[in-house]
C-alpha cells in the first residue's frame, strides 16, 4: 500500500513538473527497471507502478484544474 502511495505522489509531482505523458511513461519504465535490479525495493508489479503513476498524475491534474477555476472565479 505504501508503494502505491509513493508511486502516486511521484506521478503527481511529475505532472506538476512536466505536463507531459511521455515523461510519465518513461519514468514508470525507469522505476520498473530500478525495481528489477534492486535499486528500489517496491513489491509491486509493473502494471501497478504504471497505473499508480498515471492515477497520481490524473488526480493532480484535476486538482490543479479546479484550483485554477476557483482562482479565476474569485478574480472575476
C-alpha positions in Angstrom: 0.0 0.0 0.0 2.8 2.4 0.8 4.5 1.7 -2.5 1.2 2.6 -4.3 1.0 5.9 -2.4 4.7 6.7 -3.2 4.1 6.0 -6.9 1.0 8.1 -6.9 2.9 11.0 -5.3 5.7 10.6 -7.8 3.1 10.7 -10.7 1.5 13.9 -9.2 4.9 15.6 -8.9 5.8 14.7 -12.4 2.5 16.0 -13.7 3.2 19.3 -12.0 6.8 19.5 -13.3 6.4 18.2 -16.8 2.8 18.3 -18.0 3.8 15.5 -20.4 2.5 12.0 -20.7 5.7 10.7 -22.3 7.7 11.8 -19.2 5.3 9.8 -17.0 5.7 6.7 -19.2 9.5 6.9 -19.3 9.7 7.4 -15.5 7.4 4.5 -15.0 9.7 2.3 -17.1 12.7 3.5 -15.2 11.0 2.7 -11.9 10.3 -0.8 -13.2 14.0 -1.3 -14.2 15.1 0.1 -10.8 12.8 -2.3 -9.1 14.0 -5.3 -11.1 17.7 -4.7 -10.4 17.0 -3.9 -6.7 17.7 -0.2 -6.5 14.1 0.4 -5.4 12.5 -2.2 -3.1 9.0 -2.0 -4.5 6.9 -5.0 -4.0 4.6 -4.1 -6.9 4.1 -5.4 -10.4 5.0 -3.2 -13.3 1.3 -2.7 -14.1 0.7 -1.4 -10.6 3.6 1.0 -10.8 2.4 2.5 -14.2 -1.2 2.6 -13.1 -0.4 4.4 -9.8 1.9 6.9 -11.5 -0.8 7.7 -14.1 -3.5 7.9 -11.4 -1.4 10.3 -9.4 -0.9 12.4 -12.5 -4.6 12.5 -13.3 -5.6 13.4 -9.7 -3.1 16.2 -9.6 -4.2 17.4 -13.0 -7.9 17.6 -11.8 -6.8 19.3 -8.6 -4.8 21.9 -10.5 -7.8 22.4 -12.9 -10.2 23.0 -10.0 -7.8 25.3 -8.2 -7.3 27.4 -11.3 -11.0 27.6 -12.0 -11.7 28.7 -8.4 -8.8 31.3 -8.6 -10.2 32.7 -11.9 -13.7 32.8 -10.5 -12.6 34.8 -7.5 -10.6 37.2 -9.6 -13.6 37.9 -11.9 
